[in-house]
Amino acid sequence: MMRLVTVLAALSGAIAVAAGAFAAHGASGQAAEWLKTGGQYQLIHAVAALVAVRMGERISPWLFVAGGALFAGTLYAMAFGGPRWFGAITPIGGVALIAGWLCMALTAWRRAA
């Protein structure tokens, strides 16, 4: 199962770089901003997922990958012409990302005790 989340995190990183490149070279206006924001969040959380896997985490990596996909994916969809109501879904991904960090902190706290 951790192999799968590692593969997904690596693919997430690749998608994030592609989104950032497109934001810098192929998009403009609001679309470029959505791609840039989505790419930044997705890339950071792809790395966080890989770190969490190395820490032996079980829940955080999934929250980081799923949250990153949901957060960034809705922004990417809007950047490429998807309906604006996708923006209402974006915060759900953000909540998953926050939950991933909190889960990681709790695990670190328990291990140190």
C-alpha positions, 0 to 999 in steps of 0.5 A: 500500500505504501508503494502505491502512495509513493508512486502517486506522490511522485506522479503528483510532483510531476503534475505539479511541475507541469502545471507550474511550467504551463502557468509560466509559459502558456497561461495568463491572467486568472488561469495562470494564478490558479495553475501556479497556486495549485502547482505550489501546493501540490508539489509541497504536499507530494514531498510531504507525502514522501517524507511521511512514508519514510517516517512510517506514517500510514494516514498522512501520506494519503491525506497529502496525496488526496488533498493535493489532488483535490485542492490542485485538481479543482484549480487546474480544472477551472484554469482549463475552463471548468465550471467556477463552482469547482472552487467550492470543492477546493477547500475540501482538499485544503482541509485534507492537507491540514489534517495530514499535517496534524496527523503527522504532528500527532505521530511525531509527538507520540513517538517522542514521548 
